[in-house]
Amino acid sequence: MEKVIIVGSGCAGLTAAIYAARANLNPLVLEGRQPGGQLSTTTLVENFPGFPDGIDGPALIMNMHRQAEKFGARFSYAEVTDFDLSNKHVRIMADDEWLDTQALIIASGASARYLGLDDEEKLIGHGLTSCATCDGAFYKNVPVCVIGGGDSAAEEALFLTRFASKVYLIHRRDQMRASKIMQDRVFANEKIEPIWNTVVTKYIPDEKGEMRAVRLRNVKTNDERELEVACVFVAIGHDPNTKAYEGKLETDPDGYLIKRNLAESKHPGVFIAGDVADRVYRQAVTAAGSGCAAAIEAERYLAELEA
């Protein structure tokens, strides 16, 4: 019987591990198949407090990992595939083995949707990203493009006008799905140029492996052309990593877990942290804060069980 199991090893999961370990809870962290979460694919992080010169995403994750390990956290690459609330304690299946725990912190994150084109994984962090807030400042006075047509794409495009010389908004339809107020803001901004009825069919890197251009195809005429951009911001949505909990924990229509307050789920002993429940901010610092809250709530819950 574990006292605390933490699912996920991004900023939320590792912060929860640090707090739980310092509280002598000896947490077990299940890192899954992508240890470090989305930060593990990010190059330079400039907006995490305490690093005035920035820090590489993998380096930040490794620092947090070592910090948690120093205080007694244990790590396993196991991936959660099932979840059971029928017994007195919470049970999860990780790599075909059922594990019992008194408290569970779910910090499994969300995965950005990409296009599935060739060399996509190689280019993430090298001119391909899903977060303008994270990476927009690296692309000052150069042209960039945003792929998508919803509110997220509109927000990304508007944010990028603070830095980029030109923002191309590429959408496969002839009109946006974004709310009218967001559309009005997009169309009123001289830096944004919509490209309608168009999809990206290929990323074109330079000799250093950085994004140089994209190949576009008009879905009505099938005409193709190249568009020179320094970075591609994909804004076609995120998928929360919640498959193991479907039908067993409360989710919104898009699958994000629902919290009762800062960290508690509806079920006693199950706590939630990070992007698995956050469809708005999706920042390293907010994920870390929610990981802290989840660990503190789990500690209080365990103290009440023992009282």
C-alpha positions as CSV (number, residue, x, y, z in Angstrom):
1,M,0.0,0.0,0.0
2,E,1.5,3.3,-1.1
3,K,0.8,6.5,0.8
4,V,0.9,8.7,-2.3
5,I,1.2,7.9,-6.0
6,I,1.8,10.8,-8.4
7,V,0.9,10.2,-12.1
8,G,3.0,12.4,-14.3
9,S,6.4,14.0,-14.2
10,G,6.0,17.4,-15.7
11,C,6.1,20.6,-13.6
12,A,2.9,19.7,-11.8
13,G,3.9,16.2,-11.0
14,L,7.4,17.0,-9.9
15,T,6.4,19.9,-7.7
16,A,3.8,17.6,-6.1
17,A,6.6,15.1,-5.6
18,I,8.9,17.7,-4.0
19,Y,6.2,18.7,-1.5
20,A,5.1,15.2,-0.8
21,A,8.6,14.0,-0.3
22,R,9.5,16.8,2.1
23,A,6.4,15.8,4.1
24,N,7.9,12.3,4.5
25,L,5.2,10.7,2.4
26,N,7.7,8.8,0.3
27,P,5.7,9.3,-3.0
28,L,6.0,7.0,-6.0
29,V,6.0,9.0,-9.2
30,L,4.9,7.2,-12.4
31,E,6.6,9.1,-15.2
32,G,4.9,7.4,-18.1
33,R,6.3,7.2,-21.6
34,Q,7.2,10.9,-21.9
35,P,9.1,11.9,-18.7
36,G,9.1,15.6,-18.1
37,G,5.9,16.3,-20.1
38,Q,5.8,19.1,-22.6
39,L,8.7,20.9,-21.1
40,S,11.0,18.0,-22.1
41,T,10.5,19.2,-25.7
42,T,11.0,22.9,-25.0
43,T,14.3,24.5,-25.7
44,L,14.7,27.8,-23.7
45,V,12.3,28.7,-20.9
46,E,12.4,32.4,-20.1
47,N,9.3,32.9,-18.0
48,F,9.8,30.6,-15.1
49,P,10.7,32.6,-12.0
50,G,14.2,32.5,-10.7
51,F,16.1,32.1,-14.0
52,P,16.8,35.6,-15.4
53,D,18.9,34.2,-18.2
54,G,16.4,31.5,-19.0
55,I,16.9,27.7,-18.7
56,D,16.4,24.8,-21.1
57,G,13.2,22.9,-20.6
58,P,14.9,19.5,-20.1
59,A,17.4,21.1,-17.6
60,L,14.5,22.6,-15.6
61,I,12.8,19.2,-15.5
62,M,16.0,17.4,-14.4
63,N,16.6,20.0,-11.6
64,M,13.1,19.4,-10.3
65,H,13.5,15.6,-10.7
66,R,16.8,15.7,-8.6
67,Q,15.2,17.9,-6.0
68,A,12.3,15.5,-5.5
69,E,14.6,12.5,-5.5
70,K,16.8,14.2,-2.9
71,F,13.9,14.3,-0.4
72,G,12.9,10.7,-1.0
73,A,10.6,10.6,-4.1
74,R,10.8,7.3,-6.1
75,F,10.4,7.1,-9.8
76,S,9.1,4.5,-12.3
77,Y,8.6,4.7,-16.0
78,A,5.3,2.9,-15.7
79,E,2.2,4.1,-17.6
80,V,-1.3,4.2,-16.1
81,T,-3.8,2.3,-18.2
82,D,-6.7,1.7,-15.8
83,F,-8.2,3.1,-12.6
84,D,-10.5,1.5,-10.0
85,L,-12.6,3.2,-7.2
86,S,-14.5,0.1,-6.2
87,N,-12.3,-0.8,-3.2
88,K,-11.7,1.1,0.0
89,H,-8.5,2.5,-1.5
90,V,-7.7,3.9,-4.9
91,R,-6.2,1.4,-7.3
92,I,-4.4,2.1,-10.6
93,M,-3.1,-0.3,-13.2
94,A,0.5,0.6,-14.3
95,D,2.2,-1.7,-16.8
96,D,-0.2,-4.6,-16.1
97,E,0.1,-4.4,-12.3
98,W,-2.5,-3.1,-9.9
99,L,-1.1,-0.6,-7.3
100,D,-3.0,0.4,-4.2
101,T,-2.6,3.9,-2.7
102,Q,-4.2,6.0,0.0
103,A,-3.9,9.1,-2.1
104,L,-3.5,9.7,-5.8
105,I,-2.3,12.9,-7.5
106,I,-3.2,12.9,-11.2
107,A,-0.8,15.2,-13.1
108,S,-0.7,13.5,-16.4
109,G,-0.9,16.7,-18.4
110,A,-2.3,17.4,-21.9
111,S,-0.8,16.8,-25.3
112,A,-0.9,19.5,-27.9
113,R,-2.4,18.4,-31.2
114,Y,-0.1,18.6,-34.2
115,L,-0.5,18.0,-37.9
116,G,1.3,14.6,-38.1
117,L,3.7,15.8,-40.9
118,D,7.2,14.5,-41.6
119,D,10.0,15.6,-39.3
120,E,7.4,17.1,-36.9
121,E,9.0,15.8,-33.7
122,K,12.5,17.0,-34.8
123,L,11.2,20.5,-35.3
124,I,9.3,20.9,-32.0
125,G,11.4,23.5,-30.2
126,H,13.1,24.5,-33.4
127,G,10.5,26.7,-35.0
128,L,7.5,24.5,-34.3
129,T,5.5,25.0,-31.1
130,S,2.0,25.1,-29.7
131,C,2.5,27.9,-27.2
132,A,2.8,31.6,-28.2
133,T,3.1,32.7,-24.6
134,C,6.0,30.3,-24.1
135,D,7.9,31.0,-27.3
136,G,6.6,34.1,-29.0
137,A,9.3,36.4,-27.6
138,F,12.0,34.4,-29.4
139,Y,10.6,35.5,-32.8
140,K,11.0,39.3,-32.9
141,N,10.8,41.1,-36.2
142,V,10.4,38.0,-38.3
143,P,7.3,36.5,-40.0
144,V,5.5,33.6,-38.3
145,C,2.3,31.7,-38.9
146,V,-0.5,30.3,-36.7
147,I,-2.5,27.3,-37.8
148,G,-6.1,27.2,-36.6
149,G,-9.4,29.1,-36.6
150,G,-10.8,29.0,-33.1
151,D,-10.4,31.4,-30.1
152,S,-7.1,29.8,-29.2
153,A,-5.7,30.5,-32.7
154,A,-7.0,34.1,-32.5
155,E,-5.4,34.6,-29.1
156,E,-2.1,33.2,-30.3
157,A,-2.1,35.4,-33.4
158,L,-2.9,38.6,-31.5
159,F,-0.2,37.8,-28.8
160,L,2.4,37.2,-31.5
161,T,1.8,40.7,-33.0
162,R,3.8,42.1,-30.1
163,F,6.9,40.4,-31.5
164,A,6.7,39.2,-35.0
165,S,6.9,41.4,-38.1
166,K,4.0,39.5,-39.7
167,V,1.5,36.9,-38.5
168,Y,-0.1,34.6,-41.1
169,L,-3.2,33.0,-39.8
170,I,-3.7,29.7,-41.8
171,H,-7.1,28.1,-41.7
172,R,-8.6,25.3,-43.7
173,R,-12.0,26.9,-43.9
174,D,-13.2,30.2,-45.4
175,Q,-14.1,31.7,-42.0
176,M,-13.0,31.4,-38.4
177,R,-14.8,29.5,-35.7
178,A,-13.6,32.0,-33.1
179,S,-16.1,34.2,-31.2
180,K,-17.0,37.4,-33.0
181,I,-15.1,39.7,-30.6
182,M,-11.9,37.7,-31.2
183,Q,-12.5,37.7,-35.0
184,D,-13.0,41.5,-34.9
185,R,-9.7,41.9,-33.1
186,V,-7.9,39.7,-35.6
187,F,-9.3,41.5,-38.6
188,A,-8.5,44.9,-37.1
189,N,-4.9,44.1,-36.6
190,E,-2.7,45.1,-39.5
191,K,0.0,42.7,-38.7
192,I,-2.3,39.6,-39.1
193,E,-3.0,38.3,-42.6
194,P,-5.5,35.4,-42.8
195,I,-4.9,32.7,-45.4
196,W,-8.2,31.0,-46.0
197,N,-9.1,27.5,-47.4
198,T,-5.5,26.4,-46.9
199,V,-3.6,23.7,-45.1
200,V,0.1,23.2,-44.4
201,T,1.4,20.1,-46.1
202,K,5.1,20.3,-45.3
203,Y,7.6,21.9,-43.0
204,I,10.7,23.2,-44.7
205,P,13.8,23.5,-42.3
206,D,17.0,25.2,-43.1
207,E,20.5,23.6,-43.1
208,K,20.6,24.0,-39.3
209,G,17.3,22.2,-38.7
210,E,15.4,25.4,-37.9
211,M,12.1,26.3,-39.5
212,R,12.5,28.2,-42.7
213,A,9.2,27.9,-44.5
214,V,6.0,25.9,-44.9
215,R,4.4,24.5,-48.0
216,L,0.7,25.5,-48.4
217,R,-2.1,23.9,-50.4
218,N,-5.4,25.6,-51.2
219,V,-8.1,23.0,-50.5
220,K,-10.4,24.4,-53.2
221,T,-7.9,24.9,-56.1
222,N,-5.1,22.5,-55.0
223,D,-2.6,25.2,-55.8
224,E,0.6,24.9,-53.8
225,R,3.1,27.5,-52.7
226,E,5.8,28.1,-50.1
227,L,5.5,30.7,-47.3
228,E,8.7,31.8,-45.5
229,V,8.2,31.8,-41.7
230,A,10.6,31.5,-38.8
231,C,8.1,29.7,-36.6
232,V,4.9,27.7,-36.9
233,F,2.5,28.0,-34.0
234,V,-0.1,25.1,-34.0
235,A,-3.3,26.1,-32.3
236,I,-5.7,23.3,-33.1
237,G,-6.3,22.2,-29.6
238,H,-5.0,20.0,-26.8
239,D,-6.0,16.5,-25.6
240,P,-5.9,15.9,-21.9
241,N,-4.2,12.6,-21.0
242,T,-7.2,11.2,-19.1
243,K,-8.1,8.0,-21.0
244,A,-7.5,5.8,-17.9
245,Y,-10.1,7.8,-15.9
246,E,-12.9,8.1,-18.5
247,G,-16.3,7.4,-17.0
248,K,-14.8,7.1,-13.5
249,L,-13.9,10.7,-12.7
250,E,-15.7,13.9,-13.6
251,T,-14.6,15.5,-16.8
252,D,-15.8,18.4,-19.0
253,P,-17.1,17.7,-22.5
254,D,-13.5,17.8,-23.8
255,G,-12.2,15.3,-21.3
256,Y,-10.4,17.7,-18.9
257,L,-10.7,16.5,-15.3
258,I,-12.9,18.7,-13.0
259,K,-11.7,19.9,-9.6
260,R,-13.9,20.9,-6.7
261,N,-11.4,23.5,-5.5
262,L,-7.7,24.0,-6.1
263,A,-6.9,20.3,-6.2
264,E,-9.6,18.0,-5.0
265,S,-11.6,15.7,-7.2
266,K,-15.1,14.6,-6.3
267,H,-13.7,11.3,-5.0
268,P,-11.9,11.3,-1.6
269,G,-8.2,10.7,-1.9
270,V,-7.9,11.7,-5.6
271,F,-6.3,15.0,-6.3
272,I,-5.7,16.8,-9.6
273,A,-2.9,19.1,-10.8
274,G,-1.6,20.8,-13.9
275,D,-2.7,20.8,-17.5
276,V,-4.9,17.7,-17.1
277,A,-7.5,20.1,-15.7
278,D,-6.2,23.4,-17.1
279,R,-7.5,24.4,-20.5
280,V,-6.8,28.1,-20.1
281,Y,-3.3,28.9,-18.8
282,R,-1.2,25.8,-19.6
283,Q,2.0,27.4,-18.2
284,A,4.9,25.7,-16.3
285,V,4.5,28.1,-13.4
286,T,0.7,27.5,-13.0
287,A,1.2,23.8,-13.3
288,A,3.9,23.9,-10.5
289,G,1.5,25.9,-8.3
290,S,-1.3,23.4,-8.7
291,G,1.2,20.6,-8.0
292,C,2.0,22.3,-4.7
293,A,-1.7,22.6,-3.8
294,A,-2.4,18.9,-4.7
295,A,0.5,17.7,-2.5
296,I,-0.6,19.8,0.5
297,E,-4.2,18.7,0.1
298,A,-3.1,15.1,-0.1
299,E,-1.0,15.5,3.0
300,R,-3.9,16.9,4.9
301,Y,-6.2,14.1,3.7
302,L,-3.7,11.5,4.9
303,A,-3.4,13.2,8.3
304,E,-7.1,13.1,8.7
305,L,-7.1,9.3,7.9
306,E,-4.6,8.7,10.6
307,A,-6.3,11.0,13.2
